[in-house]
Amino acid sequence: MSSLIDPYGRKIDYLRISVTDKCDFRCTYCMDEDVTFLPRSQILSLEEVVKVAKTFIAMGTKRIRITGGEPLVRKNLLWALEQITKQPGLEELTMTTNGSQLYKMANDLLNVGVSRINISLDTLKADRFFALTRRDKFQQVIDGIEKAASLDFKKLKINSVMLKHHNDDELQDLAQFALDRDMDISFIEEMPLGVITSHDRAASYLSSDDVIEQLSTQFTLNESQHITSGPTRYYDVTGYRGRIGVISPHSHNFCDTCNRIRLTAEGRLLLCLGNEHSKDLKPFLREPQRQSLTLEEGIIDALALKPLKHHFNLDEAPQILRFMSATGG
């Protein structure tokens, strides 16, 4: 029986763990070029990450997703992944990555028990990739995707953040790229996290409804019965094994079924992506003798902070000043 129930009766069985705030890209919608990363002393050690993960699994968590920043730049990460997958009760360990390290690490990820990988890819044009990520690693990412697609992962998925007047002319091409490889693809409305200077978020906003309308001119789409532990709404695509999905934090609020919480790289248990409600778990890990609660009790105590829903408003200045890289995708 899970002991992870929030104040609104939602069963929390999905934990996303950011193992680092560092990334080898500087995606324009995620961070500024001159972002300052946290000092190492503030980041949870991998041993601390494993302890939190095992505690959550023992309390009823069934699925864990490893995120960043870019998780694959974290040294010795494979050791931690293997420790987590050995914990009885875990049904699935998955990962979100920018794909830059996949070519050399995909085999190892499969061998330590990672079953699904989400790969961020917002364009199929090398020059545009450079403009969006500020890094010249397009072919490196494509090679990594092809490598992973050749292996026996349970599922691979492309995640694409779509921005009007930036990459929305590639909707069909990105979908075709994924579907031709039997991969799913999720098109994501931009999250208004952190102050950025590269574009106007309101002007670049593209709704999921517009995405599906455009894709329907090329593909035959039907609402799918396929449901995962994440927020994606899926559409079956006639003639293909892969599915097209949308993640709609603005146009179709999905908070009523939220089963997720996040552990940030610095050890804060974040109860909602769009709110600052959180609890620092680091003291329970580094000074347990000085705490009046155990780690398990601290986690249960934190669940009381989980709000009913988030409130995003593209016409206002960002209310959440942390970047997505510091939160975990």
ZIKA-V431698 format. One record per residue. N is the residue number from 1. RES is the residue in one small letter. PHI is phi in degrees with one decimal (NA if undefined). Layout:
BEGIN
N&RES&PHI  N&RES&PHI
END
This chain:
BEGIN
1&m&NA  2&s&-77.6  3&s&-102.2  4&l&-102.9  5&i&-123.5  6&d&-87.5  7&p&-62.4  8&y&-105.2  9&g&80.6  10&r&-80.7  11&k&-82.1  12&i&-95.7  13&d&-122.4  14&y&-134.5  15&l&-117.8  16&r&-106.4  17&i&-114.9  18&s&-87.5  19&v&-95.3  20&t&-165.3  21&d&-94.4  22&k&-78.6  23&c&-149.8  24&d&-90.9  25&f&-112.4  26&r&-134.8  27&c&-56.3  28&t&-63.3  29&y&-86.7  30&c&-108.9  31&m&-161.5  32&d&-81.4  33&e&-59.9  34&d&-98.9  35&v&-60.9  36&t&-102.1  37&f&-87.2  38&l&-71.2  39&p&-65.7  40&r&-58.1  41&s&-63.3  42&q&-88.3  43&i&-87.7  44&l&-61.4  45&s&-69.9  46&l&-64.9  47&e&-63.4  48&e&-69.4  49&v&-59.2  50&v&-62.8  51&k&-62.4  52&v&-64.0  53&a&-60.6  54&k&-64.3  55&t&-65.1  56&f&-63.0  57&i&-62.0  58&a&-63.1  59&m&-90.8  60&g&123.4  61&t&-69.5  62&k&-103.1  63&r&-131.9  64&i&-128.5  65&r&-114.8  66&i&-93.6  67&t&-134.6  68&g&-135.6  69&g&25.5  70&e&-107.9  71&p&-61.3  72&l&-77.7  73&v&-89.0  74&r&-78.8  75&k&-64.7  76&n&64.0  77&l&-61.6  78&l&-57.9  79&w&-59.2  80&a&-65.0  81&l&-60.1  82&e&-65.1  83&q&-64.0  84&i&-69.3  85&t&-68.6  86&k&-78.7  87&q&-73.7  88&p&-58.7  89&g&107.2  90&l&-78.1  91&e&-92.5  92&e&-159.4  93&l&-114.6  94&t&-125.6  95&m&-149.1  96&t&-114.4  97&t&-143.2  98&n&-84.2  99&g&88.4  100&s&-66.2  101&q&-106.4  102&l&-67.7  103&y&-57.2  104&k&-89.1  105&m&-117.5  106&a&-58.5  107&n&-58.8  108&d&-65.1  109&l&-62.5  110&l&-63.4  111&n&-67.9  112&v&-88.3  113&g&111.4  114&v&-70.5  115&s&-101.8  116&r&-133.4  117&i&-132.9  118&n&-101.0  119&i&-118.2  120&s&-78.4  121&l&-152.3  122&d&-106.2  123&t&-161.0  124&l&-110.9  125&k&-109.1  126&a&-60.7  127&d&-68.1  128&r&-71.2  129&f&-57.2  130&f&-62.0  131&a&-65.7  132&l&-78.4  133&t&-101.0  134&r&61.5  135&r&-139.4  136&d&-94.9  137&k&-132.3  138&f&-59.4  139&q&-64.6  140&q&-61.3  141&v&-69.9  142&i&-60.2  143&d&-62.3  144&g&-66.1  145&i&-63.7  146&e&-63.1  147&k&-62.4  148&a&-62.2  149&a&-66.2  150&s&-83.0  151&l&-104.7  152&d&-95.1  153&f&-73.0  154&k&-63.1  155&k&-162.1  156&l&-119.7  157&k&-141.5  158&i&-93.7  159&n&-110.3  160&s&-126.5  161&v&-86.3  162&m&-100.9  163&l&-123.5  164&k&-61.5  165&h&69.6  166&h&-118.5  167&n&-145.9  168&d&-71.5  169&d&-78.8  170&e&-110.3  171&l&-53.9  172&q&-65.3  173&d&-65.1  174&l&-64.9  175&a&-61.8  176&q&-63.5  177&f&-56.6  178&a&-69.2  179&l&-63.9  180&d&-64.7  181&r&-107.3  182&d&58.6  183&m&-103.1  184&d&-80.8  185&i&-142.1  186&s&-114.8  187&f&-97.7  188&i&-116.1  189&e&-70.2  190&e&-61.2  191&m&-85.3  192&p&-83.3  193&l&-112.4  194&g&79.1  195&v&-89.6  196&i&-118.1  197&t&-122.3  198&s&-78.3  199&h&-161.2  200&d&-88.7  201&r&-63.0  202&a&-66.0  203&a&-70.5  204&s&-94.9  205&y&-66.1  206&l&-127.6  207&s&-77.7  208&s&-62.0  209&d&-62.8  210&d&-64.9  211&v&-60.7  212&i&-64.9  213&e&-61.7  214&q&-67.3  215&l&-68.0  216&s&-68.0  217&t&-75.1  218&q&-114.2  219&f&-120.8  220&t&-91.3  221&l&-111.4  222&n&-134.3  223&e&-54.4  224&s&-93.2  225&q&-86.0  226&h&-70.5  227&i&-128.1  228&t&-114.6  229&s&-80.0  230&g&-96.9  231&p&-90.7  232&t&-69.7  233&r&-98.3  234&y&-103.1  235&y&-125.7  236&d&-73.3  237&v&-118.0  238&t&-57.2  239&g&93.4  240&y&-133.7  241&r&-81.9  242&g&-74.0  243&r&-120.6  244&i&-106.3  245&g&-128.3  246&v&-134.1  247&i&-117.4  248&s&-126.5  249&p&-65.9  250&h&-96.0  251&s&-81.7  252&h&-139.5  253&n&-55.9  254&f&-111.0  255&c&-68.2  256&d&-63.5  257&t&-110.9  258&c&-64.4  259&n&-120.0  260&r&-117.9  261&i&-137.1  262&r&-127.3  263&l&-106.0  264&t&-75.6  265&a&-61.5  266&e&-92.6  267&g&93.6  268&r&-88.4  269&l&-86.4  270&l&-92.6  271&l&-85.9  272&c&-155.5  273&l&-61.5  274&g&-98.7  275&n&-138.2  276&e&-96.9  277&h&-59.2  278&s&-159.4  279&k&-138.9  280&d&-79.7  281&l&-91.6  282&k&-58.5  283&p&-59.5  284&f&-69.4  285&l&-92.5  286&r&-103.3  287&e&-138.0  288&p&-60.2  289&q&-68.9  290&r&-96.7  291&q&-99.5  292&s&-80.5  293&l&-118.1  294&t&-77.8  295&l&-58.7  296&e&-61.1  297&e&-67.4  298&g&-63.7  299&i&-65.6  300&i&-62.7  301&d&-61.2  302&a&-66.6  303&l&-60.6  304&a&-64.6  305&l&-88.0  306&k&-67.2  307&p&-78.6  308&l&-68.5  309&k&-162.2  310&h&-95.3  311&h&-134.6  312&f&-101.8  313&n&-134.8  314&l&-69.7  315&d&-88.7  316&e&-113.3  317&a&-62.4  318&p&-55.5  319&q&-86.4  320&i&-102.6  321&l&-87.4  322&r&-74.7  323&f&-76.9  324&m&-59.0  325&s&-64.2  326&a&-89.7  327&t&-101.0  328&g&98.3  329&g&-76.3
END
